């Protein structure tokens, strides 16, 4: 079954002024679509591969493009129009299980954001910053992955794309400004849903 580009759950300009319409259109229509197309091509080639050597040769393409598709599909849902702009619920962490877990792990929401931004800004080259749920300890942890590697060691709760295509047209090379801005459009309701599912609670 072919992979397809998911629709955005909001308009391309809905995350402004924090993420521009131009970035969202290019990121979704061009970059994510490219990962989908390349993943489908790699899967089709894998299905036709006749030898172990041919299948092994396709692993890198499957990992890179499959990860790109998985990560971006999560990323779009990870954001919402900003409450600060009276557009939606983006940036608002309400009292509940996720807020309690964040405060338990990091002391406060502000401390969590600072630690997340510091860790994620330190990624060399391209990659992703994650708030993940450790499946063994059931505690929240900040982790990073390189390139388009999906998060496999933790349940992904929040993921932030720090490839330059995610921010350069608006923030140039100042990754820290992008990381500070994106919290205004983080969909904490979606994050809490993932957190509850990761803990084995009933799906919302």
Secondary structure, DSSP 8 states (H G I E B T S, - for coil): --------SS-TTTTTTTS-HHHHHIIIIIIIHHHHHHHHHHHHHHHH--SHHHHHHTHHHHHHHHHHHHHHHHHHHTB--BGGGTSSSBT---SSHHHHHHHHHHSSHHHHHHHHHHHHHT--SSEEEEEEEETTT--EEEEEEETT----SEEEEEEEE-SGGGTHHHHTT-HHHHHHHHGGGB-HHHHHHHHHHHTT----
